[in-house]
């Protein structure tokens, strides 16, 4: 029997000791709105009349929200587009010939055992 998204969702909920309102808050972190009654339908048994299959989008949003919940939001990147990368003077000239790239490279020589 394959695990469904509902099974994965249930196992994460139990392992992390999350209540329905915790999951709703986690989903709100990624701007996904769901009510506790809608959420409860995912945790019912498959033969229950109000059982609802958990789609990929809901599980994906829960996992993304869980990352934010556990790690915190990503820090904003600073825009450093005006700065140019620092280049060493030695590295500033590109090689013009293939042989020049290997200048100074000596291939290992076999030692004679005389």
C-alpha positions as CSV (number, residue, x, y, z in Angstrom):
1,X,0.0,0.0,0.0
2,X,1.4,3.4,-1.0
3,X,1.4,6.3,1.4
4,X,-0.9,9.1,0.4
5,X,-0.5,12.8,1.0
6,X,-3.0,12.4,3.8
7,X,-0.8,9.7,5.5
8,X,2.3,12.0,5.2
9,X,0.3,14.9,6.6
10,X,-1.0,12.8,9.5
11,X,2.4,11.5,10.4
12,X,4.0,14.9,10.4
13,X,1.2,16.3,12.5
14,X,1.7,13.5,15.1
15,X,5.6,13.6,15.0
16,X,5.7,17.4,15.4
17,X,2.8,17.4,18.0
18,X,0.8,20.0,16.0
19,X,-2.8,20.9,16.6
20,X,-5.2,22.0,13.9
21,X,-4.8,25.7,14.8
22,X,-1.0,25.3,14.6
23,X,-1.3,23.9,11.1
24,X,-3.6,26.7,10.0
25,X,-1.0,29.3,11.3
26,X,1.8,27.4,9.5
27,X,-0.2,27.5,6.2
28,X,-0.9,31.3,6.7
29,X,2.9,31.8,6.7
30,X,2.8,31.0,3.0
31,X,-0.4,32.9,2.4
32,X,-2.5,29.7,2.2
33,X,-5.9,30.1,3.9
34,X,-7.7,27.0,5.2
35,X,-10.2,26.5,8.1
36,X,-9.9,24.0,10.8
37,X,-12.9,22.1,9.6
38,X,-11.5,21.8,6.1
39,X,-8.2,20.7,7.7
40,X,-10.0,18.1,9.8
41,X,-11.3,16.4,6.6
42,X,-7.7,15.4,5.7
43,X,-7.2,13.6,9.0
44,X,-10.4,11.5,8.9
45,X,-10.4,7.8,7.9
46,X,-10.8,7.2,4.1
47,X,-14.2,5.6,4.6
48,X,-15.6,8.6,6.5
49,X,-18.3,10.5,4.5
50,X,-16.5,13.9,5.1
51,X,-13.0,12.5,4.2
52,X,-11.2,14.7,1.7
53,X,-8.0,13.8,-0.2
54,X,-5.0,16.1,0.5
55,X,-3.7,17.5,-2.8
56,X,-0.1,18.1,-3.7
57,X,-0.6,21.9,-3.4
58,X,-1.8,21.7,0.2
59,X,1.0,19.4,1.3
60,X,3.6,21.5,-0.6
61,X,2.4,24.7,1.0
62,X,2.4,23.0,4.5
63,X,6.0,21.9,4.0
64,X,7.1,25.4,2.8
65,X,5.3,26.9,5.8
66,X,6.8,24.4,8.1
67,X,10.3,25.4,7.0
68,X,9.5,29.0,7.8
69,X,7.9,28.0,11.1
70,X,11.0,26.0,12.2
71,X,13.8,28.1,10.7
72,X,12.3,31.5,10.6
73,X,11.9,33.7,7.5
74,X,14.7,34.0,5.0
75,X,16.8,37.2,5.5
76,X,16.5,39.7,2.7
77,X,19.4,39.8,0.3
78,X,21.2,43.0,0.0
79,X,21.6,44.5,-3.5
80,X,25.3,44.9,-4.3
81,X,24.9,45.4,-8.0
82,X,27.1,48.5,-8.0
83,X,30.2,46.7,-6.7
84,X,32.5,45.1,-9.2
85,X,34.2,41.8,-8.2
86,X,37.8,42.2,-7.1
87,X,40.3,40.7,-9.5
88,X,44.0,40.0,-8.7
89,X,46.4,41.7,-11.2
90,X,47.9,38.2,-11.8
91,X,44.6,36.9,-13.0
92,X,43.5,40.0,-15.0
93,X,45.1,38.8,-18.3
94,X,43.3,36.0,-20.0
95,X,45.4,33.3,-21.7
96,X,45.8,33.9,-25.4
97,X,47.2,30.5,-26.2
98,X,46.5,27.1,-24.9
99,X,50.2,26.4,-24.3
100,X,50.5,29.6,-22.2
101,X,48.0,28.2,-19.7
102,X,50.3,25.3,-19.1
103,X,53.5,27.4,-18.8
104,X,55.5,26.4,-15.8
105,X,53.7,23.1,-15.5
106,X,56.1,20.1,-15.3
107,X,54.8,16.7,-15.9
108,X,55.8,14.1,-13.2
109,X,58.9,12.2,-14.3
110,X,59.5,8.6,-13.4
111,X,62.3,8.1,-10.9
112,X,64.9,5.6,-12.0
113,X,65.8,3.0,-9.5
114,X,69.6,2.7,-10.4
